[in-house]
């Protein structure tokens, strides 16, 4: 990854999504209400939209798939080609922790580390759509 990329998506993965929505809703004046949107294999996802485009979400951690993983924020950097970005990451001494996965309506997501082991997400985004279904 030789060029800087824009931050594209922020996702809170949590065991208590309703409590998180209440907390962040109370502390985000002027933000739109989080809305549900469909994501295959991402049960409980909700997005916050700015200008009609989703920019972040809340993902419900569930057992047994996520047992032992604490609640956390993940930032995703926008890349034009996720496969190329994964190759560049590996060539630069990083590691692909979760290979690119297609998320309908969002794009392809991947989780990598830099050469020091720090995690970051990558996203090759689909054109975003207006989120319609209100919570």
PyMOL commands that place a pseudoatom at each C-alpha (Angstrom):
pseudoatom trace, name=CA, resn=UNK, resi=1, chain=A, elem=C, hetatm=0, pos=[0.000, 0.000, 0.000]
pseudoatom trace, name=CA, resn=UNK, resi=2, chain=A, elem=C, hetatm=0, pos=[2.210, 2.793, -1.301]
pseudoatom trace, name=CA, resn=UNK, resi=3, chain=A, elem=C, hetatm=0, pos=[-0.398, 5.565, -1.503]
pseudoatom trace, name=CA, resn=UNK, resi=4, chain=A, elem=C, hetatm=0, pos=[-2.663, 6.928, 1.219]
pseudoatom trace, name=CA, resn=UNK, resi=5, chain=A, elem=C, hetatm=0, pos=[-6.306, 5.902, 0.982]
pseudoatom trace, name=CA, resn=UNK, resi=6, chain=A, elem=C, hetatm=0, pos=[-9.382, 7.632, 2.329]
pseudoatom trace, name=CA, resn=UNK, resi=7, chain=A, elem=C, hetatm=0, pos=[-11.211, 6.275, 5.329]
pseudoatom trace, name=CA, resn=UNK, resi=8, chain=A, elem=C, hetatm=0, pos=[-14.440, 4.872, 3.921]
pseudoatom trace, name=CA, resn=UNK, resi=9, chain=A, elem=C, hetatm=0, pos=[-16.252, 2.895, 6.608]
pseudoatom trace, name=CA, resn=UNK, resi=10, chain=A, elem=C, hetatm=0, pos=[-16.262, 2.725, 10.414]
pseudoatom trace, name=CA, resn=UNK, resi=11, chain=A, elem=C, hetatm=0, pos=[-17.834, -0.300, 12.056]
pseudoatom trace, name=CA, resn=UNK, resi=12, chain=A, elem=C, hetatm=0, pos=[-18.447, -1.030, 15.712]
pseudoatom trace, name=CA, resn=UNK, resi=13, chain=A, elem=C, hetatm=0, pos=[-18.478, -4.774, 16.360]
pseudoatom trace, name=CA, resn=UNK, resi=14, chain=A, elem=C, hetatm=0, pos=[-20.166, -5.350, 19.695]
pseudoatom trace, name=CA, resn=UNK, resi=15, chain=A, elem=C, hetatm=0, pos=[-21.881, -7.937, 21.853]
pseudoatom trace, name=CA, resn=UNK, resi=16, chain=A, elem=C, hetatm=0, pos=[-24.468, -5.318, 22.854]
pseudoatom trace, name=CA, resn=UNK, resi=17, chain=A, elem=C, hetatm=0, pos=[-25.623, -3.550, 19.662]
pseudoatom trace, name=CA, resn=UNK, resi=18, chain=A, elem=C, hetatm=0, pos=[-28.787, -2.039, 21.163]
pseudoatom trace, name=CA, resn=UNK, resi=19, chain=A, elem=C, hetatm=0, pos=[-26.837, -0.531, 24.068]
pseudoatom trace, name=CA, resn=UNK, resi=20, chain=A, elem=C, hetatm=0, pos=[-24.232, 0.806, 21.625]
pseudoatom trace, name=CA, resn=UNK, resi=21, chain=A, elem=C, hetatm=0, pos=[-26.925, 2.355, 19.424]
pseudoatom trace, name=CA, resn=UNK, resi=22, chain=A, elem=C, hetatm=0, pos=[-28.462, 4.034, 22.472]
pseudoatom trace, name=CA, resn=UNK, resi=23, chain=A, elem=C, hetatm=0, pos=[-25.065, 5.299, 23.663]
pseudoatom trace, name=CA, resn=UNK, resi=24, chain=A, elem=C, hetatm=0, pos=[-23.874, 6.659, 20.330]
pseudoatom trace, name=CA, resn=UNK, resi=25, chain=A, elem=C, hetatm=0, pos=[-27.316, 8.012, 19.458]
pseudoatom trace, name=CA, resn=UNK, resi=26, chain=A, elem=C, hetatm=0, pos=[-27.257, 10.060, 22.658]
pseudoatom trace, name=CA, resn=UNK, resi=27, chain=A, elem=C, hetatm=0, pos=[-23.739, 11.343, 21.929]
pseudoatom trace, name=CA, resn=UNK, resi=28, chain=A, elem=C, hetatm=0, pos=[-23.932, 12.188, 18.229]
pseudoatom trace, name=CA, resn=UNK, resi=29, chain=A, elem=C, hetatm=0, pos=[-25.885, 15.408, 17.927]
pseudoatom trace, name=CA, resn=UNK, resi=30, chain=A, elem=C, hetatm=0, pos=[-27.075, 16.193, 14.442]
pseudoatom trace, name=CA, resn=UNK, resi=31, chain=A, elem=C, hetatm=0, pos=[-26.403, 12.701, 13.095]
pseudoatom trace, name=CA, resn=UNK, resi=32, chain=A, elem=C, hetatm=0, pos=[-29.054, 10.741, 11.332]
pseudoatom trace, name=CA, resn=UNK, resi=33, chain=A, elem=C, hetatm=0, pos=[-30.814, 7.869, 13.086]
pseudoatom trace, name=CA, resn=UNK, resi=34, chain=A, elem=C, hetatm=0, pos=[-29.074, 4.526, 12.401]
pseudoatom trace, name=CA, resn=UNK, resi=35, chain=A, elem=C, hetatm=0, pos=[-31.033, 2.396, 9.926]
pseudoatom trace, name=CA, resn=UNK, resi=36, chain=A, elem=C, hetatm=0, pos=[-31.059, -1.300, 9.159]
pseudoatom trace, name=CA, resn=UNK, resi=37, chain=A, elem=C, hetatm=0, pos=[-29.691, -2.453, 5.846]
pseudoatom trace, name=CA, resn=UNK, resi=38, chain=A, elem=C, hetatm=0, pos=[-29.387, -5.946, 4.368]
pseudoatom trace, name=CA, resn=UNK, resi=39, chain=A, elem=C, hetatm=0, pos=[-26.021, -7.658, 4.604]
pseudoatom trace, name=CA, resn=UNK, resi=40, chain=A, elem=C, hetatm=0, pos=[-25.555, -11.346, 3.960]
pseudoatom trace, name=CA, resn=UNK, resi=41, chain=A, elem=C, hetatm=0, pos=[-23.809, -13.021, 6.949]
pseudoatom trace, name=CA, resn=UNK, resi=42, chain=A, elem=C, hetatm=0, pos=[-23.928, -9.740, 8.894]
pseudoatom trace, name=CA, resn=UNK, resi=43, chain=A, elem=C, hetatm=0, pos=[-26.960, -10.202, 11.103]
pseudoatom trace, name=CA, resn=UNK, resi=44, chain=A, elem=C, hetatm=0, pos=[-27.860, -7.128, 13.102]
pseudoatom trace, name=CA, resn=UNK, resi=45, chain=A, elem=C, hetatm=0, pos=[-25.991, -4.575, 10.996]
pseudoatom trace, name=CA, resn=UNK, resi=46, chain=A, elem=C, hetatm=0, pos=[-27.085, -0.965, 11.080]
pseudoatom trace, name=CA, resn=UNK, resi=47, chain=A, elem=C, hetatm=0, pos=[-25.662, 2.003, 9.204]
pseudoatom trace, name=CA, resn=UNK, resi=48, chain=A, elem=C, hetatm=0, pos=[-25.282, 5.687, 9.802]
pseudoatom trace, name=CA, resn=UNK, resi=49, chain=A, elem=C, hetatm=0, pos=[-25.730, 7.691, 6.615]
pseudoatom trace, name=CA, resn=UNK, resi=50, chain=A, elem=C, hetatm=0, pos=[-24.330, 11.060, 5.620]
pseudoatom trace, name=CA, resn=UNK, resi=51, chain=A, elem=C, hetatm=0, pos=[-25.689, 12.616, 2.456]
pseudoatom trace, name=CA, resn=UNK, resi=52, chain=A, elem=C, hetatm=0, pos=[-27.673, 9.459, 1.683]
pseudoatom trace, name=CA, resn=UNK, resi=53, chain=A, elem=C, hetatm=0, pos=[-24.612, 7.201, 1.726]
pseudoatom trace, name=CA, resn=UNK, resi=54, chain=A, elem=C, hetatm=0, pos=[-23.786, 4.722, 4.489]
pseudoatom trace, name=CA, resn=UNK, resi=55, chain=A, elem=C, hetatm=0, pos=[-20.517, 5.639, 6.263]
pseudoatom trace, name=CA, resn=UNK, resi=56, chain=A, elem=C, hetatm=0, pos=[-20.515, 3.405, 9.308]
pseudoatom trace, name=CA, resn=UNK, resi=57, chain=A, elem=C, hetatm=0, pos=[-22.344, 0.677, 11.098]
pseudoatom trace, name=CA, resn=UNK, resi=58, chain=A, elem=C, hetatm=0, pos=[-22.910, -1.476, 14.123]
pseudoatom trace, name=CA, resn=UNK, resi=59, chain=A, elem=C, hetatm=0, pos=[-22.335, -5.203, 13.775]
pseudoatom trace, name=CA, resn=UNK, resi=60, chain=A, elem=C, hetatm=0, pos=[-23.661, -7.677, 16.334]
pseudoatom trace, name=CA, resn=UNK, resi=61, chain=A, elem=C, hetatm=0, pos=[-21.003, -10.136, 17.530]
pseudoatom trace, name=CA, resn=UNK, resi=62, chain=A, elem=C, hetatm=0, pos=[-22.553, -13.553, 18.152]
pseudoatom trace, name=CA, resn=UNK, resi=63, chain=A, elem=C, hetatm=0, pos=[-21.381, -16.904, 19.490]
pseudoatom trace, name=CA, resn=UNK, resi=64, chain=A, elem=C, hetatm=0, pos=[-19.892, -19.224, 18.463]
pseudoatom trace, name=CA, resn=UNK, resi=65, chain=A, elem=C, hetatm=0, pos=[-18.268, -17.436, 15.471]
pseudoatom trace, name=CA, resn=UNK, resi=66, chain=A, elem=C, hetatm=0, pos=[-16.947, -14.470, 17.461]
pseudoatom trace, name=CA, resn=UNK, resi=67, chain=A, elem=C, hetatm=0, pos=[-16.414, -15.999, 20.914]
pseudoatom trace, name=CA, resn=UNK, resi=68, chain=A, elem=C, hetatm=0, pos=[-13.394, -14.428, 22.601]
pseudoatom trace, name=CA, resn=UNK, resi=69, chain=A, elem=C, hetatm=0, pos=[-13.388, -11.305, 20.425]
pseudoatom trace, name=CA, resn=UNK, resi=70, chain=A, elem=C, hetatm=0, pos=[-14.008, -8.146, 22.454]
pseudoatom trace, name=CA, resn=UNK, resi=71, chain=A, elem=C, hetatm=0, pos=[-16.169, -5.282, 21.226]
pseudoatom trace, name=CA, resn=UNK, resi=72, chain=A, elem=C, hetatm=0, pos=[-14.079, -3.019, 18.997]
pseudoatom trace, name=CA, resn=UNK, resi=73, chain=A, elem=C, hetatm=0, pos=[-14.096, -0.378, 16.283]
pseudoatom trace, name=CA, resn=UNK, resi=74, chain=A, elem=C, hetatm=0, pos=[-12.735, -1.272, 12.834]
pseudoatom trace, name=CA, resn=UNK, resi=75, chain=A, elem=C, hetatm=0, pos=[-11.815, 1.355, 10.253]
pseudoatom trace, name=CA, resn=UNK, resi=76, chain=A, elem=C, hetatm=0, pos=[-11.885, 0.423, 6.570]
pseudoatom trace, name=CA, resn=UNK, resi=77, chain=A, elem=C, hetatm=0, pos=[-9.732, 2.255, 4.009]
pseudoatom trace, name=CA, resn=UNK, resi=78, chain=A, elem=C, hetatm=0, pos=[-11.120, 2.592, 0.474]
pseudoatom trace, name=CA, resn=UNK, resi=79, chain=A, elem=C, hetatm=0, pos=[-9.015, 0.872, -2.192]
pseudoatom trace, name=CA, resn=UNK, resi=80, chain=A, elem=C, hetatm=0, pos=[-9.694, 0.752, -5.930]
pseudoatom trace, name=CA, resn=UNK, resi=81, chain=A, elem=C, hetatm=0, pos=[-8.799, -2.967, -6.226]
pseudoatom trace, name=CA, resn=UNK, resi=82, chain=A, elem=C, hetatm=0, pos=[-8.902, -5.092, -3.070]
pseudoatom trace, name=CA, resn=UNK, resi=83, chain=A, elem=C, hetatm=0, pos=[-6.972, -8.019, -4.581]
pseudoatom trace, name=CA, resn=UNK, resi=84, chain=A, elem=C, hetatm=0, pos=[-4.160, -5.680, -5.617]
pseudoatom trace, name=CA, resn=UNK, resi=85, chain=A, elem=C, hetatm=0, pos=[-4.178, -4.043, -2.166]
pseudoatom trace, name=CA, resn=UNK, resi=86, chain=A, elem=C, hetatm=0, pos=[-3.926, -7.451, -0.460]
pseudoatom trace, name=CA, resn=UNK, resi=87, chain=A, elem=C, hetatm=0, pos=[-0.951, -8.362, -2.684]
pseudoatom trace, name=CA, resn=UNK, resi=88, chain=A, elem=C, hetatm=0, pos=[0.745, -5.024, -1.980]
pseudoatom trace, name=CA, resn=UNK, resi=89, chain=A, elem=C, hetatm=0, pos=[0.162, -5.501, 1.750]
pseudoatom trace, name=CA, resn=UNK, resi=90, chain=A, elem=C, hetatm=0, pos=[1.817, -8.932, 1.714]
pseudoatom trace, name=CA, resn=UNK, resi=91, chain=A, elem=C, hetatm=0, pos=[4.715, -7.639, -0.422]
pseudoatom trace, name=CA, resn=UNK, resi=92, chain=A, elem=C, hetatm=0, pos=[5.323, -4.822, 2.063]
pseudoatom trace, name=CA, resn=UNK, resi=93, chain=A, elem=C, hetatm=0, pos=[5.563, -7.216, 5.026]
pseudoatom trace, name=CA, resn=UNK, resi=94, chain=A, elem=C, hetatm=0, pos=[1.930, -7.138, 6.160]
pseudoatom trace, name=CA, resn=UNK, resi=95, chain=A, elem=C, hetatm=0, pos=[-0.454, -10.069, 6.357]
pseudoatom trace, name=CA, resn=UNK, resi=96, chain=A, elem=C, hetatm=0, pos=[-3.944, -10.767, 5.040]
pseudoatom trace, name=CA, resn=UNK, resi=97, chain=A, elem=C, hetatm=0, pos=[-5.887, -11.826, 8.137]
pseudoatom trace, name=CA, resn=UNK, resi=98, chain=A, elem=C, hetatm=0, pos=[-9.312, -12.162, 6.470]
pseudoatom trace, name=CA, resn=UNK, resi=99, chain=A, elem=C, hetatm=0, pos=[-9.291, -12.411, 2.672]
pseudoatom trace, name=CA, resn=UNK, resi=100, chain=A, elem=C, hetatm=0, pos=[-11.704, -10.319, 0.627]
pseudoatom trace, name=CA, resn=UNK, resi=101, chain=A, elem=C, hetatm=0, pos=[-15.348, -11.184, 1.246]
pseudoatom trace, name=CA, resn=UNK, resi=102, chain=A, elem=C, hetatm=0, pos=[-18.207, -9.896, -0.893]
pseudoatom trace, name=CA, resn=UNK, resi=103, chain=A, elem=C, hetatm=0, pos=[-20.869, -8.065, 1.121]
pseudoatom trace, name=CA, resn=UNK, resi=104, chain=A, elem=C, hetatm=0, pos=[-23.887, -7.342, -1.108]
pseudoatom trace, name=CA, resn=UNK, resi=105, chain=A, elem=C, hetatm=0, pos=[-24.770, -3.669, -1.227]
pseudoatom trace, name=CA, resn=UNK, resi=106, chain=A, elem=C, hetatm=0, pos=[-21.461, -2.673, 0.403]
pseudoatom trace, name=CA, resn=UNK, resi=107, chain=A, elem=C, hetatm=0, pos=[-18.588, -4.161, -1.606]
pseudoatom trace, name=CA, resn=UNK, resi=108, chain=A, elem=C, hetatm=0, pos=[-15.594, -6.372, -0.871]
pseudoatom trace, name=CA, resn=UNK, resi=109, chain=A, elem=C, hetatm=0, pos=[-14.110, -6.247, 2.636]
pseudoatom trace, name=CA, resn=UNK, resi=110, chain=A, elem=C, hetatm=0, pos=[-10.754, -7.535, 3.833]
pseudoatom trace, name=CA, resn=UNK, resi=111, chain=A, elem=C, hetatm=0, pos=[-8.770, -7.283, 7.069]
pseudoatom trace, name=CA, resn=UNK, resi=112, chain=A, elem=C, hetatm=0, pos=[-4.993, -6.954, 6.896]
pseudoatom trace, name=CA, resn=UNK, resi=113, chain=A, elem=C, hetatm=0, pos=[-2.097, -6.026, 9.160]
pseudoatom trace, name=CA, resn=UNK, resi=114, chain=A, elem=C, hetatm=0, pos=[0.747, -3.675, 8.468]
pseudoatom trace, name=CA, resn=UNK, resi=115, chain=A, elem=C, hetatm=0, pos=[4.350, -4.812, 8.945]
pseudoatom trace, name=CA, resn=UNK, resi=116, chain=A, elem=C, hetatm=0, pos=[4.111, -4.091, 12.699]
pseudoatom trace, name=CA, resn=UNK, resi=117, chain=A, elem=C, hetatm=0, pos=[0.979, -6.226, 13.145]
pseudoatom trace, name=CA, resn=UNK, resi=118, chain=A, elem=C, hetatm=0, pos=[-1.571, -3.393, 13.429]
pseudoatom trace, name=CA, resn=UNK, resi=119, chain=A, elem=C, hetatm=0, pos=[-4.991, -4.302, 11.983]
pseudoatom trace, name=CA, resn=UNK, resi=120, chain=A, elem=C, hetatm=0, pos=[-6.808, -2.232, 9.360]
pseudoatom trace, name=CA, resn=UNK, resi=121, chain=A, elem=C, hetatm=0, pos=[-9.745, -3.007, 7.112]
pseudoatom trace, name=CA, resn=UNK, resi=122, chain=A, elem=C, hetatm=0, pos=[-9.828, -2.561, 3.352]
pseudoatom trace, name=CA, resn=UNK, resi=123, chain=A, elem=C, hetatm=0, pos=[-12.961, -1.923, 1.299]
pseudoatom trace, name=CA, resn=UNK, resi=124, chain=A, elem=C, hetatm=0, pos=[-13.511, -1.942, -2.441]
pseudoatom trace, name=CA, resn=UNK, resi=125, chain=A, elem=C, hetatm=0, pos=[-16.896, -0.296, -2.242]
pseudoatom trace, name=CA, resn=UNK, resi=126, chain=A, elem=C, hetatm=0, pos=[-19.886, -0.729, -4.501]
pseudoatom trace, name=CA, resn=UNK, resi=127, chain=A, elem=C, hetatm=0, pos=[-21.689, 2.449, -5.434]
pseudoatom trace, name=CA, resn=UNK, resi=128, chain=A, elem=C, hetatm=0, pos=[-23.608, 3.288, -2.256]
pseudoatom trace, name=CA, resn=UNK, resi=129, chain=A, elem=C, hetatm=0, pos=[-27.364, 3.497, -2.193]
pseudoatom trace, name=CA, resn=UNK, resi=130, chain=A, elem=C, hetatm=0, pos=[-29.861, 5.387, -0.072]
pseudoatom trace, name=CA, resn=UNK, resi=131, chain=A, elem=C, hetatm=0, pos=[-30.637, 3.423, 3.081]
pseudoatom trace, name=CA, resn=UNK, resi=132, chain=A, elem=C, hetatm=0, pos=[-34.438, 3.150, 3.195]
pseudoatom trace, name=CA, resn=UNK, resi=133, chain=A, elem=C, hetatm=0, pos=[-35.589, 0.833, 5.968]
pseudoatom trace, name=CA, resn=UNK, resi=134, chain=A, elem=C, hetatm=0, pos=[-35.748, 2.816, 9.192]
pseudoatom trace, name=CA, resn=UNK, resi=135, chain=A, elem=C, hetatm=0, pos=[-35.109, 1.004, 12.502]
for i in range(1, 135): cmd.bond("trace and resi %d" % i, "trace and resi %d" % (i + 1))
show_as sticks, trace
zoom trace
